[in-house]
Structure formats: C-alpha cells, structure tokens
C-alpha cells in the first residue's frame, strides 16, 4: 500500500487554511488531493470515516515539543466502533 508522510514548517494561519481546504474537499463527493512538502497523493475516502485525534502537551508549559495529530481512517477494515472521548 502506498504511503505518504511529509512535513512543512508553516504559520498557524497557513495550517488553518490547509485544514479548511481539506475540510472543503471532504464535504464534496470527489477524491481528496493532498499536497505538502513537495509530495502529493489523491485518495477517495468512503463513508464512514473514523476520526482519530491525539494530543500531547505539558500542562506546566515547560515541555519541549507538543503536538496534535489528526488521522482519518476508512475502508472495510476500519474500526468504526466509537470509543468515547477522553481528556487528560
């Protein structure tokens, strides 16, 4: 299975615009085109989508790197059972 993993340093405004454009593509019925860091891929997400969200941070604000990861999964083997929401 082909895979793409890339990164680019951008401003918060640029990242928000990228996510908005992705959201607009997801609302349509067409394929979704992803392009970042000189790499690109076109995918055709089918319903239902599984949204996975992972966040790592230091409440004291003294941590080095903090992160938010967003993952969309679909297809016949996707785990579509809802697992609830948890907070730390």
Buried (B, 14 or more C-beta within 10 A) or exposed (E): EEEEEEEEEEEEEEEEEBEEBBEEBEEEEEEBEBBBEEEEEEBEBEEEBBEEEEEEEEEEEEEEEEEEEEEBBBEEEEEEEEEEEEEE
